[in-house]
């Protein structure tokens, strides 16, 4: 297992960072508020848990395949919303004020979806955030042989069609993480293993217990309570299709914003970039506007993904206000900021995947 050398960024964007911090701090102080979750966020957590529990209980009582499938889909959809509204914030210690409380919250609310919260935290917080779109450093863009995500990855002829088949790859991401990548991470077969908060047998015990609980909740109990009414094949298919649908939306919200920006980097030989750490976020990450605006709140603020990368330890309830501060301050420091609508976001994403799929001869941009 090869470990990439550390990266270093220039300090020429410190004035922008200072201005953003000062403006955000003043905005927070003027409202006598704090960065973490408020009562509304706790209410959202409880509502999503209630929806998931109600849908799950309903699924166990259904007598028809259609009824079971619909209720099970709502259950997994609510679980996915818990992941992007709670697990994402808590992984950055932006939900509860206690780091330990955030870890335990993640363990509980991630059970229905099946992702190991510690593996995901290390991948997302340690390897993705400070190394966005840097080949060999950002684990979110590792070469997979199916989807060419950077100009530095091997091209295969069938990738000419990746702009059309990428949703299938995205849909398979959650099943692959849950039943492959999480296990490789925990076994130390990836760089993630060395950064786990709980290594050794204690880590393995918690990991195996969580996977067993997920399997019992998602498949075991439905098989038991629905025996004679819903076939085992239907239950397994509902699990796979619901998980795949949740995976597609999750990848669109997380990775899609980086694809849309279309800027990728190879680490310099000495690991030192000329541009600054915060400018790097602007070069690689995207904010887009969702309509109606309240949808962004229920999608965990993931449409404002650049804002999240600049303020990862702030609850997503603050993202709209922070995005307005960024839009005001970034141009004054020579860094352009745009916030296109959903159509513009998807158009940029598709254009990038098309360029990558065209092969080395079609790489007209995005290489740094």
Phi, psi and omega in degrees: 000121183267132178257126181288143178293160182292155177255150177226137181246155177291173183245021185281358179249018183293331178294321177295316179300316180296319180294318179296316180297317181295315181294317180294319178296318179294319179298319180292317182295323181297335180257003182050047186245181177225171187281338187275195181290148175248189181298325179296321179291320176297320177297320178297317177303311183294323179295316179294322176297318180295319179296315180298315182294319180294315179296320180296313179298321178296319180301321182291345182253359184289147180253351182239155178299316181297316180296316179298313182299318181294313181294321181294322178297318178298320178301311181290324177299317177295322177296321178294319177296326175297321180295314184279340179266332186243304184299319181297311178296315184295330177296333177263011185055039181249010178253286174272162181279343181262128177298320179294320177298320178296320179297315181291323177300316179298319180299322183283311187281346178272352182301314181299324182278332174093355177288139175283117187293331180286317176300317181293320179301314181296314179300315187279310187280318187270319186261332182270306189302309182279358187226033188304128174059027174258116184302131179084357181237317179275109184292343179290343181242029176300145179294131182239358177078358182242320183236120178274111187256347180219159178292351183265359183263155182297138178259140174234147186307321183293345180289352174304334182258012186294334179294343179257328183263359182302327178301327178294318178297316179298321181294332181273358185296310180299310177303322180293319179295312186296318188249008176220295187298318178303319182290320177294320177299310183295329181279359179079019180273358178228168177298344182295322187304323183287347184253010180294142178288329181235091180274184173069201186293329177295318177297316179297320181298312178296321180298309182294322179297317180293319179295320179295320179295319178297315181296320179295314182293316188278328185233315185300307181294318175301321178298322182286309186282337182259008182303132180088345179247316181240129184289151176304323179297321179295319180295315179296320180292319178298319177300310184293314183291320179294317178296322181292320178296317177297321180298317181301314180294319181298314179295320178301318183284325184268295183287328183301326180292330178279324173299317184299324178291324171071021179247124181228153187228146165260137181296134175301156182307324180267003179076010185251122176268147178286324182277166184277167182298319184282324175298326179301323178296320177295326182286338190239353190229156194231139162253139173222155186265131179251144180231131355290157187299330183295339178298326179300323179297320182279346173262021175068020181069016186288345173291335177262063189283328173297317177301318177299318181292330178278332181229062186292338181263022173250142175300147181292350176295340181267352189302317181302317179292320179294322178298323177294322177295318179298315181299329180278320189270325185301311179299328179293341178253019174080016180242115182291148179224128177230152178224082182289171176277181183301319181298317178295320178299311181293326178295316179295320180296313180295322179297319180294312180298327176294318179295317179294323180286340180289345179096176182306324180291339180263000180284092180263357181190175176089357181257130181234000000 
